[in-house]
């Protein structure tokens, strides 16, 4: 099994501070470090599992905070390595985000490494980053993952999820090869 990393500024590094991911030729194993983020992942998986762009769950090991799902190749790697895709990734990302928005869901972690290709289709991962207008995330619980104070908007000690989402999209060229 290999450790899944993302390309950032030309170098491979950890995907997230919230979990470790390992993969083989057909499966990704995501082991969360904290039960809160593990539970958020499962909450949004439950909401999105019937969507064609949601991953196919293989197993959950609650005691180990481990989620396994079918997997092929990370979009971050494909884009960084300039490998061809059979579809327009920008269009597919936009379609997924539009569908999420129509459900009142905002994926505040819209990065190439949170998408992957499986059987020629774009899929999403890192569902713990999905929020709604009703999501309450305290500033103090997010301090360890705030990587851009301009992006993460807080009001009265709580994350303004919609503003954070909008900022992420408006500044997408900071994370993607080009503006979404």
C-alpha positions as CSV (number, residue, x, y, z in Angstrom):
1,X,0.0,0.0,0.0
2,X,1.1,3.5,-0.8
3,X,0.6,6.7,1.1
4,X,-1.6,9.1,-0.8
5,X,0.0,12.6,-1.0
6,X,-0.9,15.7,-3.0
7,X,1.3,17.9,-5.2
8,X,1.6,21.4,-3.8
9,X,4.2,23.9,-5.2
10,X,5.8,21.1,-7.1
11,X,6.3,18.8,-4.2
12,X,4.4,15.9,-2.7
13,X,3.1,16.3,0.8
14,X,0.3,15.3,3.1
15,X,-3.2,15.5,1.9
16,X,-4.7,16.8,5.1
17,X,-3.9,17.4,8.8
18,X,-7.2,15.6,9.6
19,X,-6.4,12.1,8.3
20,X,-3.9,9.8,6.7
21,X,-4.7,8.0,3.4
22,X,-3.3,4.9,1.9
23,X,-4.3,3.2,-1.4
24,X,-3.8,0.3,-3.6
25,X,-4.9,-0.3,-7.2
26,X,-8.6,-0.3,-6.3
27,X,-9.2,1.1,-2.8
28,X,-8.5,4.1,-0.7
29,X,-8.2,3.8,3.1
30,X,-8.8,7.1,5.0
31,X,-8.0,7.0,8.7
32,X,-9.2,10.1,10.6
33,X,-7.2,11.4,13.6
34,X,-10.3,12.8,15.2
35,X,-13.8,11.4,15.7
36,X,-15.5,14.7,14.9
37,X,-14.2,14.8,11.3
38,X,-14.7,11.1,10.9
39,X,-18.4,11.5,11.9
40,X,-18.8,14.5,9.5
41,X,-17.4,12.4,6.7
42,X,-20.0,9.7,7.4
43,X,-22.8,12.3,7.8
44,X,-22.3,13.7,4.3
45,X,-21.6,10.3,2.8
46,X,-25.1,9.3,4.0
47,X,-26.6,12.4,2.4
48,X,-24.7,12.0,-0.9
49,X,-24.3,8.2,-1.3
50,X,-26.9,8.0,-4.1
51,X,-25.2,10.7,-6.2
52,X,-23.2,9.4,-9.2
53,X,-20.3,11.5,-8.1
54,X,-20.1,10.2,-4.6
55,X,-17.6,7.5,-3.8
56,X,-18.6,3.9,-3.4
57,X,-18.1,2.9,0.2
58,X,-16.5,-0.5,0.9
59,X,-16.2,-0.5,4.7
60,X,-16.2,1.6,7.9
61,X,-14.2,0.6,11.0
62,X,-15.6,2.9,13.6
63,X,-13.2,1.9,16.3
64,X,-10.3,2.9,14.1
65,X,-12.0,5.9,12.5
66,X,-11.3,4.3,9.1
67,X,-13.3,4.5,5.9
68,X,-12.5,2.5,2.8
69,X,-13.9,3.2,-0.7
70,X,-13.3,2.3,-4.3
71,X,-10.6,4.4,-5.9
72,X,-8.4,4.7,-9.0
73,X,-6.5,8.0,-9.4
74,X,-6.4,11.4,-7.7
75,X,-7.3,14.4,-9.8
76,X,-4.4,16.4,-8.2
77,X,-1.9,13.8,-9.6
78,X,-3.5,13.7,-13.0
79,X,-3.5,17.5,-13.4
80,X,0.0,18.0,-12.0
81,X,1.5,15.3,-14.2
82,X,-0.4,16.6,-17.3
83,X,-2.1,13.3,-18.0
84,X,-5.1,13.3,-20.4
85,X,-8.6,13.0,-19.1
86,X,-11.6,11.6,-21.0
87,X,-13.7,14.5,-19.8
88,X,-13.6,18.3,-19.1
89,X,-12.7,18.3,-15.4
90,X,-13.6,21.9,-14.9
91,X,-17.1,21.3,-16.3
92,X,-17.5,18.2,-14.2
93,X,-16.3,20.0,-11.0
94,X,-18.8,22.8,-11.7
95,X,-21.6,20.3,-12.3
96,X,-20.9,18.6,-9.0
97,X,-20.8,21.9,-7.1
98,X,-24.0,23.1,-8.8
99,X,-25.7,19.9,-7.7
100,X,-24.5,20.3,-4.2
101,X,-25.6,23.9,-4.1
102,X,-29.0,22.9,-5.3
103,X,-29.2,20.8,-2.2
104,X,-28.0,23.6,0.0
105,X,-24.6,22.1,0.5
106,X,-21.3,24.0,0.1
107,X,-18.1,22.0,-0.2
108,X,-15.6,24.5,1.4
109,X,-12.6,22.2,0.6
110,X,-12.8,22.5,-3.2
111,X,-9.3,21.3,-4.1
112,X,-8.0,19.0,-6.8
113,X,-7.0,16.4,-4.3
114,X,-10.6,16.2,-3.0
115,X,-11.7,14.8,-6.4
116,X,-10.7,11.5,-8.0
117,X,-11.4,9.5,-11.1
118,X,-13.0,6.1,-10.9
119,X,-14.2,4.2,-14.0
120,X,-13.8,7.4,-16.2
121,X,-16.0,9.5,-13.9
122,X,-15.1,12.3,-11.5
123,X,-15.9,11.6,-7.9
124,X,-15.7,13.6,-4.7
125,X,-14.0,12.8,-1.4
126,X,-13.3,14.7,1.8
127,X,-17.0,15.1,2.4
128,X,-16.3,16.3,5.9
129,X,-15.7,19.7,4.2
130,X,-19.4,19.9,3.2
131,X,-21.5,22.5,5.0
132,X,-24.9,24.1,4.9
133,X,-26.4,27.3,6.1
134,X,-27.2,25.5,9.3
135,X,-23.7,24.1,9.9
136,X,-22.1,25.4,13.1
137,X,-18.3,25.2,13.2
138,X,-16.6,27.0,16.1
139,X,-13.5,29.0,15.4
140,X,-11.6,27.4,18.2
141,X,-12.2,23.9,16.8
142,X,-10.9,24.9,13.4
143,X,-7.7,26.7,14.4
144,X,-5.5,23.7,13.5
145,X,-6.7,23.6,9.9
146,X,-7.1,27.3,9.0
147,X,-4.5,27.8,6.3
148,X,-5.7,31.1,5.0
149,X,-7.2,33.7,7.3
150,X,-8.7,35.6,4.4
151,X,-10.5,32.5,3.2
152,X,-11.9,31.3,6.5
153,X,-14.5,33.9,7.5
154,X,-15.7,33.9,11.1
155,X,-18.6,35.8,12.6
156,X,-19.0,35.9,16.4
157,X,-16.7,32.9,16.7
158,X,-18.3,30.7,14.1
159,X,-17.4,29.9,10.5
160,X,-19.4,31.7,7.9
161,X,-19.5,28.6,5.6
162,X,-21.1,30.3,2.6
163,X,-18.5,33.1,2.6
164,X,-15.7,30.6,3.0
165,X,-17.1,28.6,0.1
166,X,-17.4,31.7,-2.1
167,X,-13.9,32.9,-1.3
168,X,-12.5,29.4,-2.2
169,X,-14.3,29.5,-5.6
170,X,-13.3,33.1,-6.3
171,X,-9.7,32.3,-5.6
172,X,-9.7,28.8,-7.1
173,X,-6.6,29.5,-9.2
174,X,-4.6,29.4,-5.9
175,X,-5.4,25.7,-5.8
176,X,-6.2,24.6,-9.4
177,X,-4.2,25.0,-12.6
178,X,-6.6,27.6,-13.7
179,X,-9.7,29.5,-12.3
180,X,-12.8,27.3,-12.0
